[in-house]
């Protein structure tokens, strides 16, 4: 079974992750806390962010693509009835809890990271994925 994917929605969802991250990690929102808790000191050189941003775009595209495919497969599995949007949101919540949050919590516990940093990062991932799911859910294939 090949899932039906709307690639325009995937591209928009990819871009949405950049918007969410830009707002989330701005110093006036959570950026100052994140830098302190993660022990990050910005270099002040804009060239230093090019590689992480490029990586984020690629990884966000993969995430949006997989999420669109998973939502499509889930929707078909349950008979293709009901709201595709609701299905996309529920599928996203389950995938976030089972993979993203669970893995972050495990790795951060072994790395000795502060609990607040873990909560901040998994919350960011949840918001990012839910925004992606909204976009994918509103524009199914």
N, C-alpha and C positions, 0 to 999 in steps of 0.2 A: 504494500500500500504506500503510495506516494502522497504525502500531505499536500493540500492546496495552500499555497503561500502567496500573499499579496506583497510583492517586493517593494512597492512604493511605501506601504505601511512599515515594512522592515527598515527601510532607509530612514523614514521619519522617526521610528522608534529608536534607531541608532543615534540620530541627532538629539533626540530628547534626553538621552543619557548624558550628553555633554552639557545640556542646559541644567539638568538636575544637579550634576556634579559641580558645575560652576557656582550655582546658588548655594548648595549645601556646604561646600568647603570654602566659601568666601569668609574672610576673617570676622566679619560682623555677624555671621550666622554661626557655623561650627568650626570654621577654619582655624581660628586662634587656639581653641581647645584641642583640635586634632593635631596641630603642629606641636603643641606642648606634650600631649599624651603620647604621640608617636615619635617624639624626639626628632622632629624634622626642622631643619633650619634652611630656609630658602636662600639660594645663592644670590638672587637678585638679577641673574642673567636670564633673559627670556629664552635664549637658545637651549637652556637646560630643560625646558618643558616640552620641547618639540617631540622628542622620542616618547615620553610617557603619554602625550596626547595622541600620537599616531598609534601607539599600542592600544590605548583606550578605544579609539575609533574601530580598530580591527576587532577587538574583543567584544565591543558593544554590538557590532554587526553580527558576529557569531551568536551572541546571546539572543538578540532579537530574532534571528533566523530560526534558532532552535526553539525559542518560545512560540513563534508563529506555527512551526511544525507541530509542536506538542499540543498546542491549543486546537489545531485542526484535527489531529489524530484523536484527541480526547472527545472533541465534538462529534466526530463520526462514530466513535466507540459507543457513545451514549445515544446513538440513533439520530443524530443531527436535528434534534428538536430543542426548543427553548432558545434562549438568547446566546448567541456566539460570544457577545461581550461578557456576560456573566460567566460563561464557561472559561474564557480566556483569563479572567480575574481569579477564579477559583483554582485553575490549573497553575497559574503563576504563584499563588499563595502556597500551594502544596509543594511545588518545586523549590521555592525559596526556603521554606522550612526544612525540607528534607535534604537539600543539597547546600545551598548558600549559607544559611544560618548555622546549620549543624557543623559544617566544615570550618567556618570562621571560629565558632566557639571552641571546637577541638584544637585547632592550630593556635589560637590565641592563648588558651589555657597552658599549652606546652611551651609557648614562647614567653609566658609570664607577662603578657600585655595587660594593662589595666582594664578592668571590667567596663568602665565607662567608654573606653576606646572601642571595645568589641561591640557594645550596644550602639554606639554612634555609627560604626561601619556597617553592621547588619541592618540597621534602620535605613541607612542610605541605600543599601542594596534593595531593600523592600520597596522604598519609594520609587527608585529607579525602575525596578521591574514592574511595579503596578502602573506607572505612567506608560511604559512600553506596552503592557497588556491593554490598557485603555485604547491606545492608538491601534494596535493590532485587532482588538475586539470590535472597534468601530468600523474598520475597513477590512473585513474578511475577504478571502480570495473569491 
